[in-house]
Amino acid sequence: MKFLNLKPRGIFLTISVLYILGYVAHALYLQKTVYGDGVYYYAWLMLHPSKYAIGPALFWAPTYLLTHNQFAVGFTGVLATIFSLILLWELLLTKFNKTVSLMSVVAVAGASNLLFYGSLDTVNSHALGFFAATVFLTLLIKRRSWFAVGFFLGVLGLMRTQDLVYGILLIPHLRKHNVLYMASGFFTAFFPQLIAWHYTTGTFWKSPYLLREGFNVFQPHIVGVLFHPQNGLFLWTPITLIGAVGLLVKKYYWFLAVFLLELFLVASWSTWWQGASYSGRMFVSSLPLLTFGTASVFSRLTRFRWTQAYFLLTIVGPLSILNGLSIIYFLLLLH
């Protein structure tokens, strides 16, 4: 099975081509790239306020100002996703071997809902949340600049406010000498969102989301979020279940805490089913964390001399094919 012994460069080239082709085909089929919730994120580019976060529009602004073309704007999301996958692979290499790191990235690229939101529905916040989370984790693990760590926590909040829960990863690293740097970095990045909130609600600290929607923390729909037939995260994309189990087994408790807090927030939300969602779209930004869990499971399997071919033929390949068929089913019959 030497033909399955693929090099990283070839794998990332293949992923890039598939993601770009998926984006182009979907855009041509719909004759647009801005639809659904993306309309409200995109509206900020034309200075039309909405309850949605302002971060995606700030990310898209250079491309929009140069082209005024929604296809070009959406394409930046594809490029951000591809860059994030490469960055995630390099980050995994600091903890796991080459085969495990590579197969874990292929798994998240092919078998999770990142394939949908990083290739097809990119004029949205999810792919950019994945990008911001990956950069944040890279900066946090390598710890080269505490200002940059705080800054990208702010960027995470700019993309999706719920992702500020990533901030709990900073707790073990809080020291007198770095708190000021992290705080200044955070507020530098998050300041535009405070201004946007003030413009839409009259206060700097209240999201317009909370004016119409809310949370019921005493009756969270956790089972529904994970296993509902319509779009349950674990049911539709079981690679995320492998990742969650892996976080627990490997004792990545801080990573697991972020995921569980995200789960609690989504399950408590008044629209916990997440609208027209493929799998649990609110968890795309948690995928970098879950990929560490997937890598920990794959690492255990290498003790039984699992090679790249075993991973591709038994787990990654079948789950990716299932994911692709599920996306087609979703687009044709449910969306």
C-alpha positions as CSV (number, residue, x, y, z in Angstrom):
1,M,0.0,0.0,0.0
2,K,2.8,2.4,-0.8
3,F,0.5,4.4,-3.0
4,L,-1.2,5.6,0.3
5,N,2.1,6.7,1.8
6,L,1.5,10.4,0.9
7,K,3.8,13.3,1.5
8,P,2.5,16.4,3.4
9,R,3.0,18.6,0.4
10,G,0.9,16.4,-1.8
11,I,-1.8,16.0,0.9
12,F,-2.1,19.8,1.5
13,L,-2.1,20.4,-2.3
14,T,-5.0,17.9,-2.6
15,I,-6.9,19.5,0.2
16,S,-6.4,22.9,-1.3
17,V,-7.6,21.9,-4.7
18,L,-10.7,20.1,-3.3
19,Y,-11.6,23.0,-1.1
20,I,-11.2,25.5,-3.9
21,L,-13.2,23.4,-6.4
22,G,-15.9,22.9,-3.8
23,Y,-16.1,26.6,-3.3
24,V,-16.3,27.4,-7.0
25,A,-18.8,24.6,-7.7
26,H,-21.1,25.7,-4.9
27,A,-20.9,29.4,-5.9
28,L,-21.7,28.6,-9.5
29,Y,-24.6,26.4,-8.6
30,L,-26.1,29.1,-6.3
31,Q,-25.0,32.0,-8.5
32,K,-24.0,33.8,-5.2
33,T,-21.9,33.3,-2.2
34,V,-23.8,35.6,0.2
35,Y,-26.9,34.1,1.7
36,G,-28.4,33.0,5.0
37,D,-26.6,34.5,8.1
38,G,-23.8,35.6,5.7
39,V,-26.1,38.4,4.5
40,Y,-25.9,40.0,8.0
41,Y,-22.1,39.6,8.4
42,Y,-21.7,41.0,4.8
43,A,-24.0,43.9,5.6
44,W,-21.3,45.5,7.8
45,L,-19.2,46.0,4.7
46,M,-21.8,48.3,3.3
47,L,-22.1,50.0,6.7
48,H,-25.5,48.4,7.4
49,P,-25.4,47.4,11.1
50,S,-26.7,44.1,12.3
51,K,-26.7,42.0,15.5
52,Y,-23.9,39.8,14.1
53,A,-20.3,40.2,15.0
54,I,-18.3,42.8,13.1
55,G,-15.1,40.7,12.8
56,P,-15.8,38.9,9.6
57,A,-16.4,42.1,7.8
58,L,-13.2,43.6,9.1
59,F,-11.3,40.5,7.8
60,W,-13.0,40.8,4.4
61,A,-12.7,44.6,4.1
62,P,-9.5,44.8,2.1
63,T,-10.7,42.3,-0.5
64,Y,-14.1,44.0,-0.6
65,L,-12.6,47.5,-1.1
66,L,-10.4,46.2,-3.9
67,T,-13.0,44.1,-5.8
68,H,-16.5,44.8,-4.4
69,N,-17.1,41.2,-5.4
70,Q,-18.8,38.7,-3.1
71,F,-17.0,35.7,-4.8
72,A,-13.6,37.2,-4.0
73,V,-14.7,37.9,-0.5
74,G,-15.8,34.3,0.0
75,F,-12.6,33.0,-1.5
76,T,-10.6,34.7,1.3
77,G,-12.4,32.3,3.7
78,V,-11.2,29.3,1.8
79,L,-7.6,30.6,1.8
80,A,-7.9,31.3,5.6
81,T,-9.1,27.7,6.1
82,I,-6.3,26.2,4.1
83,F,-3.7,28.3,5.9
84,S,-5.2,27.3,9.2
85,L,-4.9,23.6,8.4
86,I,-1.2,23.9,7.6
87,L,-0.7,25.9,10.8
88,L,-2.6,23.3,12.8
89,W,-0.4,20.5,11.3
90,E,2.7,22.4,12.4
91,L,1.2,22.9,15.9
92,L,0.4,19.2,16.2
93,L,3.9,18.3,15.3
94,T,5.0,19.9,18.6
95,K,3.1,17.1,20.4
96,F,2.7,14.2,18.1
97,N,4.7,12.4,15.3
98,K,4.4,13.2,11.6
99,T,1.9,10.5,10.7
100,V,-0.4,11.2,13.6
101,S,-0.3,15.0,13.0
102,L,-0.9,14.6,9.3
103,M,-3.8,12.1,9.6
104,S,-5.4,14.2,12.3
105,V,-5.4,17.3,10.0
106,V,-6.8,15.2,7.1
107,A,-9.5,14.0,9.4
108,V,-10.6,17.5,10.4
109,A,-10.4,18.7,6.8
110,G,-12.4,15.8,5.3
111,A,-14.5,14.3,8.0
112,S,-15.8,17.3,10.0
113,N,-18.1,20.2,9.1
114,L,-15.1,22.3,8.4
115,L,-15.4,20.9,4.9
116,F,-18.8,22.6,4.6
117,Y,-18.0,25.9,6.2
118,G,-14.4,26.2,5.1
119,S,-15.2,25.3,1.4
120,L,-18.8,25.9,0.6
121,D,-20.4,28.4,3.0
122,T,-17.4,30.7,3.6
123,V,-19.2,34.1,3.7
124,N,-20.0,33.4,7.3
125,S,-18.1,33.5,10.7
126,H,-17.3,29.8,11.1
127,A,-14.2,29.4,8.9
128,L,-12.8,32.6,10.3
129,G,-13.5,31.4,13.8
130,F,-11.5,28.3,12.9
131,F,-8.7,30.5,11.6
132,A,-8.6,32.7,14.7
133,A,-8.7,29.8,17.1
134,T,-5.8,28.0,15.3
135,V,-3.7,31.2,15.4
136,F,-4.6,31.8,19.0
137,L,-3.6,28.2,20.0
138,T,-0.3,28.5,18.1
139,L,0.6,31.7,19.8
140,L,-0.4,30.4,23.2
141,I,1.5,27.1,22.9
142,K,4.6,28.7,21.5
143,R,4.3,31.8,23.8
144,R,6.4,34.2,21.8
145,S,4.3,37.3,22.5
146,W,1.7,37.7,25.3
147,F,0.3,40.8,23.5
148,A,-0.3,38.7,20.4
149,V,-2.0,36.0,22.5
150,G,-4.4,38.5,24.0
151,F,-4.8,40.2,20.6
152,F,-6.0,36.9,18.9
153,L,-8.3,36.2,21.8
154,G,-9.9,39.5,20.9
155,V,-10.0,38.4,17.2
156,L,-11.7,35.2,18.3
157,G,-14.4,37.3,20.0
158,L,-14.7,39.6,17.0
159,M,-15.5,36.6,14.8
160,R,-17.9,34.9,17.3
161,T,-18.5,36.4,20.7
162,Q,-19.1,32.9,22.2
163,D,-15.5,32.0,21.5
164,L,-14.3,34.3,24.2
165,V,-14.6,31.2,26.3
166,Y,-11.2,30.3,24.9
167,G,-9.9,32.8,27.4
168,I,-10.0,30.2,30.1
169,L,-7.0,28.6,28.5
170,L,-5.1,31.7,29.7
171,I,-5.8,30.9,33.4
172,P,-2.7,28.6,33.9
173,H,-0.5,31.3,32.3
174,L,-1.6,34.4,34.2
175,R,1.4,36.1,35.8
176,K,2.0,39.6,36.9
177,H,4.5,40.2,34.1
178,N,2.1,39.2,31.3
179,V,-1.4,40.1,32.3
180,L,-1.1,43.7,31.2
181,Y,0.3,42.6,27.8
182,M,-2.6,40.1,27.3
183,A,-5.2,42.6,28.4
184,S,-3.9,45.4,26.2
185,G,-3.7,43.0,23.2
186,F,-7.2,41.8,23.8
187,F,-8.8,45.3,24.0
188,T,-6.8,46.5,21.0
189,A,-8.4,43.7,18.9
190,F,-11.9,43.7,20.5
191,F,-12.4,47.5,20.6
192,P,-14.2,47.6,17.2
193,Q,-16.8,45.2,18.5
194,L,-17.4,47.4,21.6
195,I,-18.0,50.4,19.2
196,A,-20.4,48.3,17.1
197,W,-22.3,47.3,20.2
198,H,-22.6,50.9,21.3
199,Y,-23.8,51.9,17.9
200,T,-26.5,49.2,17.8
201,T,-27.6,49.0,21.5
202,G,-26.4,52.3,23.0
203,T,-24.0,50.4,25.4
204,F,-20.5,49.1,25.0
205,W,-21.1,45.8,26.9
206,K,-24.4,44.5,25.5
207,S,-24.7,42.4,22.3
208,P,-27.8,43.1,20.3
209,Y,-28.2,39.3,20.2
210,L,-29.3,39.5,23.8
211,L,-32.1,41.9,23.0
212,R,-34.1,39.3,21.1
213,E,-32.6,36.0,22.1
214,G,-31.3,34.6,25.4
215,F,-30.2,31.6,27.4
216,N,-31.9,29.1,29.6
217,V,-29.0,27.7,31.6
218,F,-31.3,25.5,33.7
219,Q,-32.6,23.5,30.7
220,P,-29.7,23.0,28.3
221,H,-30.5,20.8,25.3
222,I,-27.1,18.9,25.4
223,V,-28.3,15.6,24.0
224,G,-30.1,17.4,21.2
225,V,-27.1,19.5,20.2
226,L,-24.9,16.4,20.0
227,F,-27.3,13.7,18.7
228,H,-30.4,15.4,17.1
229,P,-31.2,13.8,13.7
230,Q,-31.4,17.2,12.1
231,N,-27.8,18.3,12.8
232,G,-26.4,16.8,16.0
233,L,-22.7,17.3,16.1
234,F,-21.6,13.8,17.1
235,L,-24.2,12.1,15.0
236,W,-23.5,14.0,11.7
237,T,-19.7,14.3,12.2
238,P,-18.5,11.4,14.4
239,I,-14.9,12.5,14.1
240,T,-15.8,15.2,16.6
241,L,-16.8,12.4,19.1
242,I,-13.4,10.8,18.6
243,G,-11.8,14.1,19.3
244,A,-13.8,14.8,22.5
245,V,-13.0,11.3,23.8
246,G,-9.4,11.8,23.0
247,L,-9.2,15.1,25.0
248,L,-10.5,13.2,28.0
249,V,-8.2,10.2,27.6
250,K,-5.2,12.3,27.0
251,K,-6.1,14.5,30.0
252,Y,-6.3,17.7,27.9
253,Y,-8.6,19.1,30.6
254,W,-8.3,22.7,29.7
255,F,-9.1,22.1,26.1
256,L,-12.0,19.8,27.1
257,A,-13.3,22.6,29.4
258,V,-13.4,25.0,26.5
259,F,-15.4,22.5,24.4
260,L,-17.8,21.7,27.2
261,L,-18.4,25.4,28.0
262,E,-19.1,26.0,24.3
263,L,-21.5,23.0,24.4
264,F,-23.3,24.4,27.4
265,L,-23.6,27.8,25.9
266,V,-25.0,26.5,22.6
267,A,-27.3,24.0,24.4
268,S,-28.7,26.8,26.6
269,W,-29.3,29.2,23.7
270,S,-32.9,29.9,22.7
271,T,-32.0,28.7,19.2
272,W,-30.0,25.7,20.3
273,W,-30.7,23.8,17.1
274,Q,-28.6,26.4,15.2
275,G,-30.9,27.1,12.4
276,A,-30.1,25.7,8.9
277,S,-26.9,24.1,10.2
278,Y,-24.8,21.3,8.7
279,S,-23.8,19.4,11.8
280,G,-23.1,21.7,14.8
281,R,-21.9,24.9,13.0
282,M,-21.4,26.6,16.3
283,F,-18.5,24.2,17.0
284,V,-16.3,24.9,14.0
285,S,-14.1,27.1,16.1
286,S,-13.7,24.3,18.6
287,L,-12.3,21.9,15.9
288,P,-8.6,22.8,16.5
289,L,-9.1,21.7,20.1
290,L,-10.9,18.5,19.1
291,T,-8.1,17.8,16.6
292,F,-5.7,17.4,19.5
293,G,-8.1,14.8,20.9
294,T,-8.2,13.0,17.6
295,A,-4.4,13.1,17.4
296,S,-4.2,11.5,20.9
297,V,-6.5,8.6,19.8
298,F,-4.4,8.2,16.6
299,S,-1.3,8.3,18.6
300,R,-2.4,5.3,20.7
301,L,-3.2,3.4,17.5
302,T,0.3,3.8,16.3
303,R,1.4,1.6,19.2
304,F,-0.2,-1.2,17.1
305,R,2.0,-0.2,14.1
306,W,-0.8,1.7,12.3
307,T,0.6,3.4,9.3
308,Q,-0.9,6.2,7.1
309,A,-2.6,3.5,5.0
310,Y,-4.4,2.0,8.0
311,F,-5.7,5.4,9.1
312,L,-6.9,6.3,5.6
313,L,-8.6,3.0,4.9
314,T,-10.3,2.4,8.3
315,I,-11.1,5.8,9.9
316,V,-10.2,9.0,7.9
317,G,-11.2,7.8,4.5
318,P,-14.6,6.2,5.4
319,L,-15.6,9.1,7.7
320,S,-14.6,11.6,5.0
321,I,-16.7,9.8,2.4
322,L,-19.6,9.7,4.8
323,N,-19.2,13.4,5.5
324,G,-19.1,14.2,1.8
325,L,-22.3,12.2,1.1
326,S,-24.0,13.8,4.1
327,I,-23.2,17.3,2.8
328,I,-24.7,16.4,-0.6
329,Y,-27.8,15.0,1.2
330,F,-28.0,18.2,3.3
331,L,-27.7,20.5,0.3
332,L,-30.1,18.7,-2.0
333,L,-32.8,17.6,0.5
334,L,-32.5,19.6,3.7
335,H,-31.0,23.0,3.0
